[in-house]
Each structure stands twice: as C-alpha cells, then as structure tokens.
C-alpha cells in the first residue's frame, strides 16, 4: 500500500529547516536597516562591527517569529501535497521527491507443490523396480531457509510520472539429505539385478554408497549436499510509472519495465534444476519486459486521517530466449545402468557447448483493500502468479532427464497477505515502516514457503529544495 501524505510531510518537517535557515531573518522594526546576508561580499566596517557587538540578543519573541515562519512553510507544503489527493497503488511521488525503499523478507522452504497442487518433497523420491517389485527407494529431502533484501529508488519526474530502479538480493542455506529406505521386511536396500550391476551388498548399502558410488555408476556426478549463499543478486528491473488518470474516487496507472540479465544462475555443474548440485536459480538471469496496469477506487474518506481504498493490478511479462551451457561433469554409466530407467539416466557424458532456454510468458494479479486510521494503515491482499513452462531446445536425452526431475513445470502460486504500516511523522522522521505476513494458500509446481514475513522501510527526501530554495512549487 502506498501512503505518501504523512511521510512526505515528515520529510519537509525534517529537511526544510536546514534548507531554509539562511533565508529566514526576523523582521526588524525598520526594514531599511536590514541587509541580506547573502549580498554581503566585503567584511563589515568597524562601525558595523561595533554595532553588531552592541546589538541586543534575540528575544523569545524573535525566536518565535522564526518558528512561526518554519511552521508556515511546513503547513504550505502539507496543503500542497494534500491537494494532490494521493491514494492507492497508482499514486506517484510529487515532482522533485526521492523515495528510498528497503524490503527485508525471510522464509523457510522445505516442501513443494506438485503439478496437482499437493504438498510433497522438493525432489521426488528416486524409486526403481519392475512393476510392484521395488529395487531401490531413495528419499531426497531438501530443506533450508533464506532471506532477501530488495532496494528500490524512485524519483518524481513530474507529479504523475515516476522513474524507479529495483535491485534484489537473496541469501540462503540449503541441504540435501538422502535416505535409502528398506524395500522389504528383511531390511534390504537393493533388490532385483542392482546388487550385481552396482556391486553392492543389499544389507549394508547406505546413503554414502548411493551418493559417491552409485551416482557415478549411473552417469551422474556426486552432488554436493549443502549450499550457503549470501547476497546473490536477482533480476534488476527498472522502468517508469505513469498515473495517467486521477479523480477524487478513481485512479489508474501504467508501469512498463525491463529486466536486466543479472539474476544469479548457478554453474551447470552445480544447478539444482539439472540435479547436478544444490544451488537454485535466483530469478531468470536474462532479458525480459513486463507492464503493470493498476486501478484504485476510493470507497470512503473522512478528512485527512481516515480513508478506505480498493485496489487491483495486473502484470503481463515475457522473458526472452537465452543460451546456457550444458553440464560437462556427467560420466559414462556402467554397463547395465540403463536397467534402472533409460529416460532418467541416459548417457550424457558427451554433452558440450550450449543449448537454448526460453522462460516465456508470466502473469500476476493482485487485489487489495487498504484502510487507514489516523497514523495506522491496515492492508489485506490476495494474489496469484503464473509462469509458463520454460522451453529447452537441447539434446533430447538431456531434455528428458530434466523433465523427469519435475522442476520445470508451468508454475502457479496463490498468496494471501495481511500487513500494517506506520508513518513516523510523530518522530519527525520522513519515513514509513511496515510489516507483512505472506501466507501461501495454493499453487502448482512451485516451492511452498512457510513463515514468510516481510519488513518494509521507506524514506522520502524533497530533493527539489536543492535547486528551489524558496520552496515555491
């Protein structure tokens, strides 16, 4: 929820005195004796110096005149911003204002929603056999958590037009904990022809043997089982927001943007998407574009301290094709390894060069209801995000292997949000602070986030004071 009025007023309260101090002088009884300080280029002569030394100090009444002058400036700025009637998701910054925004979010992600929307493990179990006869059953538990920082800077070019840039970072801790489960009452962990093919004892076969002996035997590199990453950059995006229509009850805006190819894509030899390691991709890592259309309907307003606004927005985006390198750490499987599953463990030891990856289209929609009471703002929102299944123009065996991991489906995520925000005007700080609880209520082919919280701090600076020192807008 955008709440500009009170923070902008607070910005003026905090920054205006320093910017205007040299312009304010108590009005003397005889204005013919007043010489503006900024017009004096030469030192005062002796007589003037003596007069200054004998001048009486400012009286409380003089100081009160200055205070009233500062106060008048603040009140004028408040009136100007209030007349702009800024509300909802479509509101833009007044011309000449800079907003600095920091989002800090944290969550856990230990489960995944499959293609049917059911919660399950992040990686599906590896199970091989002949009909009902199970030969190998390995659970691949992926667990971990993380947090993210997003920095956004926006500037009011004109009252209805803003420019912004957003820079996201992510940190995470992930681990893969395989468990080789018994396949029969005798406690065997290997069955069928596998003990002979792999050269393993069914009773003593364990997780270490599975990771460091069996994986290479079926043509796969032994994966790392843990990953820690700090300040991994995501997809930087930048664009303009234009509030092209605004009336007392209804407002609309458009926000076109481009995405830069900055997202952290792990090396192909350690990418979770290819099951070559535990590192997930941060963002898309390629060029993209999207446009958001937003609408606000003001339902209620009582003076300047209370209002209710219903908002909705829709975003449509597209990420362009990119070239990615093949993993080159696959090895030749041992003879008979295709017995497990020819499509899951093809011979990929000859892969080299690059393949084409097309992320494609994505859409999102959000509806929210915001109500403000004096200095407290409450927001409720529901939203859904969708992205199509990425396309791989690559070696058929490689495509089959990646699709078998079920990590590249058409993703959908539904969320409910509830948040509170507080303007810090009473502390004379030009800022907002807010907290949001995000609750995942459904989706398909996506990670299931738990304990997802987001803290937001916004600061506002009237930069126009640097060149408009009289504050006359």
Backbone torsions as a table, in degrees:
resi	resn	phi	psi	omega
1	UNK	NA	131.9	178.6
2	UNK	-92.4	125.1	177.9
3	UNK	-131.5	100.8	-171.7
4	UNK	-98.8	-31.1	-166.0
5	UNK	-58.5	-59.2	-174.6
6	UNK	-65.9	-43.2	178.1
7	UNK	-62.4	-37.6	179.8
8	UNK	-67.3	-38.4	175.5
9	UNK	-61.8	-42.5	178.9
10	UNK	-62.6	-35.9	178.6
11	UNK	-61.6	-41.8	177.7
12	UNK	-64.5	-42.3	179.9
13	UNK	-58.5	-37.7	-174.6
14	UNK	-81.9	-41.3	-170.0
15	UNK	-98.0	-23.2	-176.3
16	UNK	-63.0	-41.5	-177.0
17	UNK	-56.3	-44.5	-177.7
18	UNK	-69.4	-34.3	-177.5
19	UNK	-75.2	-26.2	-173.4
20	UNK	-109.7	-0.6	-173.3
21	UNK	-59.2	-41.6	-175.7
22	UNK	-74.4	-10.6	-179.5
23	UNK	-93.7	-7.9	-172.3
24	UNK	-110.6	121.6	179.2
25	UNK	-133.0	132.0	178.7
26	UNK	-56.1	135.2	-177.8
27	UNK	-67.9	119.1	179.8
28	UNK	-76.3	166.8	179.6
29	UNK	-65.9	-33.2	178.3
30	UNK	-122.7	105.2	-173.9
31	UNK	-70.6	-9.7	176.5
32	UNK	-71.5	-15.7	179.3
33	UNK	-89.9	-4.6	-174.5
34	UNK	-89.7	125.1	173.9
35	UNK	-116.4	119.6	-179.7
36	UNK	-58.0	134.8	-176.4
37	UNK	-63.1	-33.6	-175.5
38	UNK	-77.6	-2.0	176.6
39	UNK	-101.0	-1.7	-176.8
40	UNK	-91.3	114.5	179.8
41	UNK	-103.7	-23.4	-177.5
42	UNK	-108.4	152.2	176.0
43	UNK	-59.5	150.5	177.7
44	UNK	-65.5	145.0	177.6
45	UNK	-74.1	174.9	-175.3
46	UNK	-59.4	-41.0	-178.4
47	UNK	-64.2	-41.3	-179.9
48	UNK	-66.8	-38.1	179.2
49	UNK	-64.1	-42.5	178.8
50	UNK	-63.7	-38.6	179.4
51	UNK	-65.0	-37.0	179.8
52	UNK	-66.9	-38.9	-178.0
53	UNK	-67.2	-30.4	-177.8
54	UNK	-93.5	-2.7	-178.6
55	UNK	-66.0	146.5	179.4
56	UNK	-74.3	143.9	178.2
57	UNK	-63.8	161.6	178.8
58	UNK	-61.5	138.6	178.0
59	UNK	-89.7	162.8	174.5
60	UNK	-53.6	-32.8	178.4
61	UNK	-66.2	-38.8	177.7
62	UNK	-63.8	-45.1	179.6
63	UNK	-61.2	-39.2	179.4
64	UNK	-64.3	-33.4	176.0
65	UNK	-61.4	-44.5	177.5
66	UNK	-60.5	-45.6	-179.0
67	UNK	-60.1	-41.2	179.1
68	UNK	-64.7	-36.3	179.3
69	UNK	-65.4	-45.9	175.4
70	UNK	-57.6	-46.3	-177.6
71	UNK	-60.9	-37.7	-179.5
72	UNK	-65.2	-38.7	176.8
73	UNK	-61.0	-46.4	-179.8
74	UNK	-59.9	-45.0	-178.7
75	UNK	-63.3	-37.9	178.0
76	UNK	-63.4	-41.7	-180.0
77	UNK	-67.2	-39.2	176.4
78	UNK	-59.6	-47.9	-179.4
79	UNK	-60.3	-40.4	-178.3
80	UNK	-63.9	-43.9	-177.9
81	UNK	-71.0	-38.7	178.7
82	UNK	-62.6	-35.3	-179.6
83	UNK	-66.9	-21.2	178.7
84	UNK	-73.7	-19.2	175.8
85	UNK	54.6	59.8	-178.4
86	UNK	-85.4	126.9	179.1
87	UNK	-157.4	155.6	171.3
88	UNK	76.0	-173.3	-176.8
89	UNK	-75.3	-13.3	-177.5
90	UNK	-92.8	-6.2	-176.7
91	UNK	-67.0	139.7	177.7
92	UNK	-111.8	165.7	176.8
93	UNK	-70.8	145.1	170.5
94	UNK	-61.1	149.7	-179.2
95	UNK	-55.7	133.3	177.8
96	UNK	91.3	-0.7	178.7
97	UNK	-99.2	140.8	174.6
98	UNK	-109.5	134.0	174.3
99	UNK	-116.2	132.5	174.9
100	UNK	-116.6	123.8	-173.8
101	UNK	-125.1	135.1	176.6
102	UNK	-126.2	122.8	174.7
103	UNK	-108.7	132.4	174.6
104	UNK	-125.6	117.8	-179.1
105	UNK	-122.0	148.9	177.6
106	UNK	-142.6	147.5	-175.2
107	UNK	-162.8	170.1	170.6
108	UNK	-118.5	149.0	179.0
109	UNK	-141.7	93.1	-178.4
110	UNK	-112.4	-5.0	-177.0
111	UNK	-133.1	171.1	-179.1
112	UNK	-141.0	143.6	174.0
113	UNK	-91.8	125.3	-177.2
114	UNK	-81.3	-171.2	-176.5
115	UNK	-66.9	-14.6	176.2
116	UNK	-101.7	3.0	179.5
117	UNK	85.2	9.8	-179.7
118	UNK	-90.2	140.6	177.6
119	UNK	-76.2	136.4	178.5
120	UNK	-159.0	-170.2	179.8
121	UNK	-67.0	156.7	178.8
122	UNK	-61.1	-44.6	175.2
123	UNK	-109.4	132.2	179.6
124	UNK	-65.6	148.1	178.2
125	UNK	-60.9	147.3	172.8
126	UNK	-89.7	112.0	-178.6
127	UNK	-129.7	126.8	-178.4
128	UNK	-131.9	146.1	179.7
129	UNK	176.4	-167.8	-179.5
130	UNK	-125.6	96.1	-176.1
131	UNK	68.2	-123.4	-179.7
132	UNK	-86.0	-5.3	179.9
133	UNK	-87.1	107.3	-176.0
134	UNK	-87.0	130.0	-178.8
135	UNK	-101.4	-34.0	-177.2
136	UNK	-152.2	133.8	-179.0
137	UNK	-137.3	107.9	-177.4
138	UNK	-123.7	120.7	173.4
139	UNK	-87.9	131.2	179.8
140	UNK	-112.2	86.4	-178.2
141	UNK	-80.1	118.8	175.2
142	UNK	-106.8	124.9	-179.7
143	UNK	-136.4	161.6	178.4
144	UNK	156.3	-174.6	-180.0
145	UNK	-156.9	178.1	-179.2
146	UNK	-171.2	178.9	176.4
147	UNK	-147.0	163.2	-177.4
148	UNK	-141.4	149.9	174.2
149	UNK	-118.9	130.7	174.6
150	UNK	-125.2	125.3	179.4
151	UNK	-110.7	127.4	179.2
152	UNK	-127.6	134.7	177.5
153	UNK	-124.8	127.7	179.4
154	UNK	-135.3	152.8	-175.7
155	UNK	-139.6	136.8	178.1
156	UNK	-81.8	102.6	178.4
157	UNK	-71.1	-51.3	168.4
158	UNK	-131.0	174.1	-178.6
159	UNK	-57.2	-40.8	-180.0
160	UNK	-93.9	0.6	-173.3
161	UNK	-129.4	123.7	177.2
162	UNK	-116.9	153.9	166.5
163	UNK	-115.3	144.7	179.3
164	UNK	-145.3	159.7	170.0
165	UNK	-140.7	139.3	-176.0
166	UNK	-128.6	130.9	-175.3
167	UNK	-126.2	109.6	-178.7
168	UNK	-99.6	146.6	174.7
169	UNK	-132.6	151.2	-179.4
170	UNK	-135.3	143.1	171.2
171	UNK	-128.1	147.0	-176.1
172	UNK	-156.8	157.9	170.7
173	UNK	-128.1	120.3	-178.8
174	UNK	-129.1	149.8	175.9
175	UNK	-143.2	147.2	174.7
176	UNK	-113.9	120.5	-176.9
177	UNK	-119.1	93.3	-179.9
178	UNK	-74.4	147.7	175.5
179	UNK	-134.3	115.5	176.2
180	UNK	-83.8	113.3	-173.6
181	UNK	-96.8	146.7	178.0
182	UNK	-59.9	146.4	-178.6
183	UNK	-108.6	-5.6	178.1
184	UNK	-153.6	175.2	-177.2
185	UNK	-67.1	-21.6	178.7
186	UNK	-76.1	-9.7	179.5
187	UNK	87.3	10.9	177.1
188	UNK	-66.5	143.6	178.1
189	UNK	-111.7	-0.8	172.8
190	UNK	-137.4	145.2	179.4
191	UNK	-144.5	-179.1	179.6
192	UNK	60.9	-139.7	-178.6
193	UNK	-83.9	-3.0	-172.0
194	UNK	-64.6	-40.2	178.6
195	UNK	-56.1	-37.8	-179.9
196	UNK	-74.0	-42.4	-178.5
197	UNK	-66.2	-42.2	-175.3
198	UNK	-92.1	-13.1	-179.0
199	UNK	68.0	40.2	-176.1
200	UNK	-121.2	153.1	175.7
201	UNK	-85.5	122.1	-178.4
202	UNK	-58.6	-27.7	-176.6
203	UNK	-83.3	-32.9	-175.4
204	UNK	-101.8	-2.3	-179.7
205	UNK	-61.7	130.6	-176.1
206	UNK	-139.9	-171.9	-175.6
207	UNK	-63.6	-38.4	179.4
208	UNK	-63.3	-43.1	178.5
209	UNK	-64.2	-39.6	179.6
210	UNK	-62.6	-46.9	-175.3
211	UNK	-72.2	-45.7	-166.3
212	UNK	-103.5	-9.9	175.1
213	UNK	-119.0	-47.4	-177.0
214	UNK	-70.1	-42.3	-179.5
215	UNK	-55.4	-52.8	177.3
216	UNK	-62.0	-32.3	-179.3
217	UNK	-65.8	-29.6	178.5
218	UNK	-96.2	12.1	173.2
219	UNK	92.1	12.9	-178.3
220	UNK	-114.0	146.2	176.1
221	UNK	-71.0	148.3	175.4
222	UNK	-67.5	117.1	-173.9
223	UNK	-80.4	152.0	169.8
224	UNK	-69.5	147.0	-175.8
225	UNK	-104.1	5.5	178.6
226	UNK	-150.6	153.4	179.0
227	UNK	-150.6	135.3	174.1
228	UNK	-129.5	124.5	179.9
229	UNK	-132.9	137.6	179.0
230	UNK	-122.3	140.2	173.6
231	UNK	51.2	51.1	174.7
232	UNK	-84.5	120.3	-173.5
233	UNK	-75.1	143.2	177.3
234	UNK	-101.5	-156.7	-177.9
235	UNK	-83.4	104.7	174.8
236	UNK	-65.4	134.9	175.9
237	UNK	-132.1	149.6	-176.8
238	UNK	-148.1	149.7	-178.5
239	UNK	-179.7	-166.2	-178.4
240	UNK	-123.0	147.8	176.5
241	UNK	-122.2	125.6	-172.4
242	UNK	-123.9	114.2	176.4
243	UNK	-87.5	82.3	-169.6
244	UNK	-77.8	-15.1	179.6
245	UNK	-144.7	129.4	178.1
246	UNK	-150.0	126.3	171.4
247	UNK	-128.5	-177.1	-176.5
248	UNK	-62.7	-29.9	-176.6
249	UNK	-115.4	-17.4	-174.8
250	UNK	-139.0	142.7	-179.1
251	UNK	-146.8	149.3	-179.2
252	UNK	-141.8	148.6	-178.8
253	UNK	-149.0	158.6	174.8
254	UNK	-126.3	141.0	179.1
255	UNK	-133.5	93.1	172.3
256	UNK	-83.2	146.7	-178.0
257	UNK	-150.7	163.5	171.6
258	UNK	-124.3	151.1	176.5
259	UNK	-107.4	133.4	178.9
260	UNK	-91.0	153.1	-177.2
261	UNK	-80.7	62.5	-174.7
262	UNK	-110.0	-11.4	-176.6
263	UNK	-58.3	142.6	-177.5
264	UNK	-76.7	111.9	175.7
265	UNK	-109.2	116.8	-178.4
266	UNK	-60.0	157.7	173.6
267	UNK	-59.1	148.4	-175.6
268	UNK	-60.7	-21.0	-179.8
269	UNK	-82.8	-2.7	-179.7
270	UNK	-139.6	27.8	-173.8
271	UNK	-96.1	126.1	179.3
272	UNK	-61.2	-32.4	-178.9
273	UNK	-59.9	-32.4	-179.4
274	UNK	-101.7	6.2	-178.2
275	UNK	59.6	29.1	175.7
276	UNK	-100.0	0.2	179.6
277	UNK	177.1	-179.3	-174.4
278	UNK	-95.6	4.5	-173.8
279	UNK	-85.7	122.3	174.6
280	UNK	-83.7	162.7	176.9
281	UNK	-82.3	139.4	178.2
282	UNK	-104.3	101.9	-176.6
283	UNK	81.0	-157.5	-176.5
284	UNK	-101.6	-35.6	178.6
285	UNK	77.1	21.2	179.6
286	UNK	-145.8	175.2	178.8
287	UNK	-69.5	143.5	178.0
288	UNK	-158.3	169.8	177.9
289	UNK	-148.2	153.7	175.6
290	UNK	-157.9	163.2	177.2
291	UNK	-137.1	134.5	177.4
292	UNK	-110.9	130.9	172.7
293	UNK	-109.8	126.5	-178.4
294	UNK	-123.3	148.0	179.4
295	UNK	-137.9	141.4	178.0
296	UNK	-126.6	141.2	173.8
297	UNK	-128.6	115.0	179.4
298	UNK	-81.3	116.8	-176.5
299	UNK	-89.5	-28.2	-171.0
300	UNK	-159.6	144.7	174.8
301	UNK	-153.8	132.5	177.7
302	UNK	-130.4	93.6	-178.3
303	UNK	68.6	-152.7	-177.5
304	UNK	-96.3	-2.6	-171.6
305	UNK	-110.9	-6.3	-176.9
306	UNK	-145.4	132.2	177.7
307	UNK	-160.0	163.2	176.1
308	UNK	-136.2	130.1	-174.8
309	UNK	-133.0	134.1	173.9
310	UNK	-104.8	126.7	-174.9
311	UNK	-130.8	153.3	172.2
312	UNK	-149.9	151.8	177.0
313	UNK	-148.6	154.1	179.5
314	UNK	-135.8	137.0	-179.8
315	UNK	-123.7	135.5	174.0
316	UNK	-125.3	129.4	-177.5
317	UNK	-140.4	166.0	178.5
318	UNK	-147.0	132.4	174.2
319	UNK	-107.8	132.9	-172.0
320	UNK	-82.9	165.2	-178.3
321	UNK	-63.4	151.6	178.9
322	UNK	-143.7	159.4	177.2
323	UNK	-100.3	132.2	178.4
324	UNK	-126.7	147.8	179.7
325	UNK	-79.0	144.3	173.1
326	UNK	-70.5	148.8	166.7
327	UNK	-64.6	137.9	-178.9
328	UNK	-117.0	13.9	-179.1
329	UNK	-104.6	15.1	170.7
330	UNK	-72.6	147.0	179.3
331	UNK	-120.2	166.3	-179.1
332	UNK	-73.3	126.7	-179.6
333	UNK	-70.6	156.6	178.4
334	UNK	-72.1	160.1	179.6
335	UNK	-62.3	130.4	-179.6
336	UNK	95.6	-6.3	-178.4
337	UNK	-64.3	-27.7	179.7
338	UNK	-64.7	-10.1	177.7
339	UNK	-61.9	-32.5	-179.4
340	UNK	-63.7	-58.2	-179.9
341	UNK	-171.5	105.4	-177.0
342	UNK	-59.1	-34.0	-178.4
343	UNK	-77.1	-29.4	-178.9
344	UNK	-84.9	-27.8	-176.9
345	UNK	-130.3	59.7	175.3
346	UNK	-73.4	166.2	177.6
347	UNK	-79.1	108.4	-179.2
348	UNK	-113.7	19.2	-175.9
349	UNK	-69.4	-15.9	-178.1
350	UNK	-96.4	5.4	-178.9
351	UNK	-64.2	138.9	174.1
352	UNK	-159.9	163.3	180.0
353	UNK	84.2	-144.4	-174.5
354	UNK	-138.1	166.8	177.4
355	UNK	-133.3	167.9	-178.4
356	UNK	-96.9	131.8	-179.8
357	UNK	-123.8	124.4	-177.4
358	UNK	-120.7	102.9	179.1
359	UNK	-63.6	-40.6	175.0
360	UNK	84.6	-149.0	-170.6
361	UNK	-88.1	153.3	172.6
362	UNK	-147.9	152.8	179.7
363	UNK	-143.0	153.9	173.5
364	UNK	-148.7	153.6	178.1
365	UNK	-144.0	138.8	179.4
366	UNK	-138.6	140.0	171.5
367	UNK	-124.5	137.0	-178.5
368	UNK	-144.1	153.6	177.3
369	UNK	-125.0	123.2	-177.6
370	UNK	-121.7	134.7	177.7
371	UNK	-135.7	136.7	-178.1
372	UNK	-116.9	137.4	174.8
373	UNK	-125.0	108.1	179.4
374	UNK	52.3	-105.5	-176.6
375	UNK	-107.5	16.1	-179.5
376	UNK	-125.4	130.5	-179.9
377	UNK	-116.3	133.8	179.5
378	UNK	-117.9	134.2	179.0
379	UNK	-131.4	139.5	174.4
380	UNK	-125.3	136.8	-176.5
381	UNK	-147.5	152.2	171.9
382	UNK	-135.2	136.7	-178.3
383	UNK	-148.9	161.1	176.8
384	UNK	-136.6	143.7	178.0
385	UNK	-126.9	141.4	-178.7
386	UNK	-139.4	141.2	172.1
387	UNK	-140.7	141.6	-177.8
388	UNK	-74.2	163.0	179.4
389	UNK	-68.1	125.6	178.7
390	UNK	-60.2	149.0	179.3
391	UNK	-104.5	135.8	177.2
392	UNK	-114.5	119.9	172.5
393	UNK	-101.7	94.8	-167.8
394	UNK	-154.1	-177.7	176.1
395	UNK	-54.0	129.4	-176.0
396	UNK	-57.1	-38.8	179.8
397	UNK	-67.2	-37.4	178.1
398	UNK	-66.0	-44.1	178.4
399	UNK	-60.6	-43.3	180.0
400	UNK	-62.0	-41.8	179.5
401	UNK	-63.9	-46.1	-178.9
402	UNK	-64.3	-43.2	179.4
403	UNK	-64.6	-32.3	179.0
404	UNK	-66.4	-23.8	177.7
405	UNK	-75.4	-16.6	176.8
406	UNK	60.3	35.8	178.2
407	UNK	-108.1	1.9	-177.4
408	UNK	-127.2	52.8	177.3
409	UNK	-93.0	179.1	172.5
410	UNK	-74.8	113.4	-171.6
411	UNK	-90.5	144.6	173.3
412	UNK	-143.3	136.4	179.5
413	UNK	-137.4	130.9	178.3
414	UNK	-113.9	134.9	-176.2
415	UNK	-135.0	148.9	168.4
416	UNK	-116.4	139.4	-178.4
417	UNK	-131.0	144.5	172.0
418	UNK	-136.3	133.3	-175.0
419	UNK	-145.3	157.7	175.3
420	UNK	-128.1	142.6	174.7
421	UNK	-136.9	151.1	-175.3
422	UNK	-135.6	116.6	171.8
423	UNK	-69.2	140.4	-177.3
424	UNK	-97.1	27.9	178.7
425	UNK	-55.7	-41.7	-179.5
426	UNK	-59.5	-22.3	178.8
427	UNK	-96.4	8.9	-178.5
428	UNK	57.5	35.9	177.6
429	UNK	-112.6	124.5	-177.0
430	UNK	-78.5	71.9	-172.2
431	UNK	-155.0	164.4	169.9
432	UNK	-120.9	148.9	170.6
433	UNK	-134.0	136.6	-176.7
434	UNK	-146.5	160.4	178.7
435	UNK	-134.6	137.9	-178.1
436	UNK	-131.0	134.9	172.3
437	UNK	-104.0	120.7	-179.6
438	UNK	-106.2	125.6	-175.7
439	UNK	-120.0	119.3	178.5
440	UNK	-79.9	124.9	-175.1
441	UNK	-115.5	2.7	177.9
442	UNK	166.5	172.3	178.3
443	UNK	156.8	-178.4	178.9
444	UNK	-145.2	139.5	176.4
445	UNK	51.0	48.7	-179.4
446	UNK	-149.2	156.7	175.5
447	UNK	-65.9	144.0	177.7
448	UNK	-99.0	112.0	-177.9
449	UNK	-85.9	138.1	175.3
450	UNK	-123.0	153.9	178.2
451	UNK	50.4	52.4	-176.3
452	UNK	-95.7	113.3	178.9
453	UNK	-124.1	153.9	179.2
454	UNK	-142.8	125.5	177.4
455	UNK	-105.4	133.1	-178.5
456	UNK	-126.3	132.7	174.8
457	UNK	-126.8	127.7	179.1
458	UNK	-121.8	136.2	175.4
459	UNK	-123.8	143.5	-175.6
460	UNK	-123.1	136.5	-179.1
461	UNK	-132.3	124.0	176.1
462	UNK	-80.0	81.9	-176.0
463	UNK	-63.2	-23.3	-177.0
464	UNK	-60.9	-18.5	178.5
465	UNK	-64.4	-20.1	179.8
466	UNK	-67.4	-29.6	179.6
467	UNK	-119.2	-8.9	177.7
468	UNK	-122.4	74.1	-169.6
469	UNK	-72.4	-14.9	175.7
470	UNK	-83.2	-10.7	179.1
471	UNK	66.9	25.1	-178.9
472	UNK	-96.3	104.8	-176.2
473	UNK	-91.7	NA	NA
